[in-house]
Amino acid sequence: MNKLKLSHSLVLTLAVMLLTACGNTKNNSDQAVKTAKTFPSAMPKKKVHQGGTLKIAAETDTPFTGIFTNTLSTAQIDRDVVAFGQEALFATDDNYQITDRGAAILKTNVKQKTITIKVKPGIKWSDGKEVVAKDVEYPYEIIANKQTKSQRYTGSIANIQGISEYHNGQSPTISGIKMPDGPNGKTVVIHFKKMKPGMSQSGNGYFWENAEPYHYLKNVPFNKLESCDQIRKKPLFFGPFQVEKVVRGQSITWTPNKYYWRGKPKLAKIVISTVAPNSVSQAIKNHKFDVADVINTQWTNVKNTKNVTFVANLALQYHYLSFKVGKWDSHANKNVMNPNAKMNNKSLRQAIGYAMNIDAVNKRYTNGLTFYVPTLVLSQFGDYFDKNARKYNYNLKKANKLLDQAGYKKKGKWRTQPNGKPLTITFAAMSGDTTQEPIVQNYLQQWHKIGLNVKLLNDRLTEFNSFYDKVQHDDPKIDMFLAGWALSTEPSPNDYYNEKAPYNYGRFVTAKNNRLLAEIDSEKSFDHSYRVKKFHEWQRYMLDQAYVLPVDDQYKITAVNDKISGYSKKPSWTGWYNVGFNK
């Protein structure tokens, strides 16, 4: 359930390209593939010695928030800095199918509408306590309890029997989650209202894939969890490393978890520290870190660095431009669209898409490592991706025509609304590296060319945490914004864009969208061809409506010290316990 917000610096500043869906980018895409495919996806396997300190860069222009539980955090940076201890219950293969190689085993019973999760013997928290059934059940309480204000409570997880009643305060427990051997046993059985075709795939959103240490958190009130020391300063994990020291927002030092179920980790210590995006290239060239993501806009500055190996993968993420057309109703737990919202005009939204010169931006700034994605379903998801979907090719003539026909008439330099009133559009964009400001200004100029008076929120770029606070809470000043998602490994878009999805930050709601999303995840979609058909219908509908415009994906390149073995970017990689320095 990997729906995480991306900051510009965190995604290697590719999020600076978020503003459009346009341009014939086939040549650039081909070049990106050709360039990145020359890199391996894992470090060569060599014998390693015990010990050593691994230094890792966390690239961000803002401090990490430090909410060290996936049940409450939605920021990718928080996930990254705790990856050394935060291990999922399930392992996957390279196609993201859940396997039996992880800490727990998953069994699905379609007829009985259940899944059974059984924690393996010997799985222990870093304080030595066994991971038990209550630790598997407890995250659902955190997510569904209104006092935590978790954004993880979505329409998908509400498919669990009894969880809605718990969420609404009608029941003190979640009736659909059973622990047949008791809270201290190892087995949890979850009963669903309906079974879904993606349940064998990691990241499906219908059940949670992490545990929480109930014995450690049980005395913390739900409304205090996000700020408590047990989450912020001294979190417990059952992964290979444990937290030794947190410098708030800046760094975390990790030491081996002596109770780790796979065995003793090779490294003696891991230190992950924040580094400003503008300093990353120099840090890589000076070998300040053993592992550091390359900022694609700065690839030419580091590509000749000696004593490092560049490993790469195609990021499972995308960037998008969204338009605010409603609000989140916290009492009804759903998005409510305003038919009279300024941006609730399809021609206006489409014109904004056609006006963007993303191809030129990619060519100039990203060395062919960023490429346009034509739909909100990525090609990594195989035939679910509609390769024939319509694209928003760069076309100022078409943009102007759409606006003219929709009644957005020019009055001097700027266009007016169809009702004749002045039109000013406020646009929110996050801060990033030194390329961010000129690129954003470029897109503003593109919009100005078609007569749209688009202005930055508060006349400047917005810091990451402030940006998402404003977007999530529907700041009335924001008319459109650019953002990005780290995607779930199950391709369903339900938790991003349905009526009851908190992540649907544009707040658009239509009957057809609800229907198509429901059909994608219906029992009929156990028939693969049917599900493919519905995925394609949804992509074409979303492109036509243009409430959310897809923008780009990227190859993520990481510079790794040549002396390191065991590091990989493959989905099946089992983590940091086997990483070490070569003998």
VENLINGI-V905798 format. One record per backbone hydrogen bond with DSSP energy under -0.5 kcal/mol. NH is the residue of the N-H (numbers start at 0). CO is the residue of the C=O. If there is no record, write none. Layout:
<<NH/CO> <NH/CO>>
//
This chain:
<<2/0> <3/1> <3/485> <4/73> <5/483> <10/6> <11/8> <12/7> <13/10> <14/7> <15/12> <16/13> <17/14> <19/16> <20/352> <24/22> <28/24> <29/25> <30/26> <31/27> <32/28> <33/29> <34/30> <35/31> <36/32> <37/34> <38/35> <39/309> <42/566> <45/43> <48/580> <50/265> <53/51> <53/268> <54/52> <55/53> <55/270> <56/290> <57/272> <58/56> <59/57> <59/274> <63/248> <67/65> <67/230> <68/66> <71/68> <72/68> <75/4> <77/74> <78/74> <79/75> <80/76> <81/77> <81/78> <82/79> <84/81> <85/81> <86/84> <88/208> <90/98> <92/96> <95/92> <97/199> <98/90> <102/87> <103/88> <104/117> <106/115> <108/113> <112/108> <113/108> <114/189> <115/106> <116/187> <117/104> <117/115> <118/116> <118/185> <119/102> <122/119> <123/121> <124/128> <125/236> <127/124> <130/122> <131/129> <132/184> <133/182> <134/131> <135/131> <135/132> <136/132> <137/133> <138/134> <139/136> <140/136> <140/137> <141/137> <142/138> <143/139> <144/140> <147/144> <148/144> <148/145> <149/144> <151/70> <152/149> <153/151> <157/153> <158/155> <159/156> <160/190> <162/159> <163/159> <165/161> <166/162> <167/163> <168/165> <169/164> <170/164> <174/172> <175/160> <176/173> <177/175> <177/188> <181/178> <184/181> <187/116> <188/177> <189/114> <190/175> <191/112> <192/158> <198/195> <200/197> <201/95> <203/200> <211/134> <213/211> <215/212> <216/212> <217/213> <219/216> <220/218> <223/220> <224/220> <224/221> <226/223> <227/223> <227/224> <230/227> <231/227> <232/228> <233/228> <238/84> <240/83> <241/254> <242/234> <243/252> <244/252> <246/250> <247/245> <249/246> <250/246> <251/271> <252/244> <253/269> <254/241> <256/239> <257/255> <259/256> <262/259> <265/576> <266/578> <267/51> <268/51> <269/253> <270/53> <271/251> <272/55> <272/270> <273/249> <274/57> <278/275> <279/275> <279/276> <282/278> <283/279> <284/280> <285/281> <286/283> <287/282> <288/282> <289/54> <290/54> <291/558> <293/556> <295/11> <295/293> <296/11> <297/294> <298/295> <300/297> <301/297> <301/298> <302/298> <304/301> <307/304> <308/559> <310/308> <310/557> <311/39> <312/555> <314/312> <314/553> <316/314> <317/484> <318/551> <319/482> <320/548> <321/480> <322/546> <323/478> <324/322> <324/505> <326/335> <328/326> <328/333> <329/327> <332/328> <333/328> <334/498> <335/326> <337/324> <338/336> <340/337> <342/323> <343/340> <344/342> <348/344> <349/345> <350/346> <351/347> <352/348> <353/349> <354/350> <355/352> <357/355> <360/356> <361/357> <362/358> <363/359> <364/360> <365/361> <367/361> <368/365> <370/552> <372/550> <373/371> <380/377> <381/378> <383/380> <384/381> <386/384> <388/385> <392/390> <394/353> <398/394> <399/395> <400/396> <401/397> <402/398> <403/399> <404/400> <405/401> <406/403> <407/402> <408/406> <410/413> <413/410> <414/450> <415/408> <416/420> <419/416> <422/414> <423/421> <424/452> <425/423> <426/424> <426/454> <427/479> <430/461> <435/432> <436/432> <437/433> <438/434> <439/435> <440/436> <441/437> <442/438> <443/439> <444/440> <445/441> <446/442> <447/443> <448/444> <449/445> <449/446> <450/447> <451/446> <452/422> <452/450> <453/451> <454/424> <456/426> <458/455> <459/456> <461/428> <466/462> <467/463> <468/464> <469/465> <470/466> <471/467> <472/468> <473/470> <474/469> <477/474> <478/425> <479/425> <480/321> <481/427> <482/319> <484/317> <485/3> <486/315> <486/484> <489/202> <495/492> <496/492> <497/493> <500/497> <501/499> <502/494> <503/500> <504/502> <506/503> <513/509> <514/510> <515/511> <516/512> <517/513> <518/514> <519/515> <520/516> <521/518> <524/521> <525/522> <526/523> <527/525> <530/526> <531/527> <532/528> <533/529> <534/530> <535/531> <536/532> <537/533> <538/534> <539/535> <540/536> <541/537> <542/538> <543/539> <544/540> <545/541> <548/320> <549/547> <550/318> <551/318> <552/370> <554/368> <555/312> <555/553> <556/554> <557/310> <558/291> <559/308> <559/557> <560/289> <561/306> <563/560> <564/579> <568/40> <572/569> <577/574> <578/575> <579/564> <580/48> <581/562> <582/46>>
//
